[in-house]
Amino acid sequence: MRPTMSTTSAIPTELPDRLCTWCKVPMKKRLVGGQQFVHYTCPKCVFQHTTRLGPALPPVKH
């Protein structure tokens, strides 16, 4: 029996690709933060970037 995936989860092949800002090579990607963020790492220069999946959260009121 195959495990079912929710409609909000994404597998790495469905995550948006990103080129390194400096090297212009494809970055490695993985889900982090309870699968709410995509973390990118350049295999060449180790530049890192994180992007939120889905809508941004409303600002926190203090």
One Martini backbone bead per residue (centre of mass of N, CA, C, O) as a GRO file, in nm:
protein
   62
    1MET     BB    1   0.095   0.037   0.024
    2ARG     BB    2   0.059   0.366  -0.035
    3PRO     BB    3   0.136   0.663   0.063
    4THR     BB    4  -0.015   0.952   0.144
    5MET     BB    5  -0.055   1.284   0.022
    6SER     BB    6  -0.084   1.589   0.074
    7THR     BB    7  -0.158   1.889  -0.093
    8THR     BB    8   0.082   2.056   0.070
    9SER     BB    9   0.289   1.867  -0.012
   10ALA     BB   10   0.634   1.833  -0.122
   11ILE     BB   11   0.853   1.735  -0.357
   12PRO     BB   12   1.163   1.806  -0.476
   13THR     BB   13   1.063   1.808  -0.785
   14GLU     BB   14   0.833   2.046  -0.710
   15LEU     BB   15   1.035   2.243  -0.647
   16PRO     BB   16   1.177   2.528  -0.689
   17ASP     BB   17   1.414   2.651  -0.873
   18ARG     BB   18   1.767   2.766  -0.822
   19LEU     BB   19   2.005   3.001  -0.868
   20CYS     BB   20   2.292   3.118  -0.799
   21THR     BB   21   2.383   3.439  -0.747
   22TRP     BB   22   2.699   3.386  -0.815
   23CYS     BB   23   2.738   3.103  -1.000
   24LYS     BB   24   2.479   2.989  -1.166
   25VAL     BB   25   2.397   2.730  -1.017
   26PRO     BB   26   2.231   2.475  -0.912
   27MET     BB   27   2.050   2.422  -0.630
   28LYS     BB   28   2.000   2.279  -0.347
   29LYS     BB   29   1.707   2.110  -0.196
   30ARG     BB   30   1.490   2.159   0.106
   31LEU     BB   31   1.283   2.085   0.361
   32VAL     BB   32   1.164   2.307   0.622
   33GLY     BB   33   0.974   2.388   0.882
   34GLY     BB   34   0.739   2.183   0.837
   35GLN     BB   35   0.725   2.233   0.518
   36GLN     BB   36   0.737   2.576   0.476
   37PHE     BB   37   1.036   2.553   0.357
   38VAL     BB   38   1.301   2.638   0.132
   39HIS     BB   39   1.633   2.510   0.119
   40TYR     BB   40   1.923   2.656  -0.018
   41THR     BB   41   2.232   2.515  -0.172
   42CYS     BB   42   2.544   2.565  -0.281
   43PRO     BB   43   2.788   2.340  -0.411
   44LYS     BB   44   3.022   2.558  -0.455
   45CYS     BB   45   2.983   2.827  -0.227
   46VAL     BB   46   2.748   2.798   0.004
   47PHE     BB   47   2.507   2.941  -0.062
   48GLN     BB   48   2.210   3.074   0.106
   49HIS     BB   49   1.844   3.002   0.093
   50THR     BB   50   1.506   3.105   0.195
   51THR     BB   51   1.167   2.988   0.123
   52ARG     BB   52   0.834   3.036   0.124
   53LEU     BB   53   0.554   2.848   0.135
   54GLY     BB   54   0.318   3.023   0.043
   55PRO     BB   55   0.178   3.232   0.243
   56ALA     BB   56   0.214   3.490   0.433
   57LEU     BB   57   0.228   3.606   0.736
   58PRO     BB   58   0.107   3.794   0.959
   59PRO     BB   59   0.172   4.034   1.154
   60VAL     BB   60   0.302   4.094   1.460
   61LYS     BB   61   0.149   4.186   1.761
   62HIS     BB   62   0.258   4.379   2.060
   0.00000   0.00000   0.00000
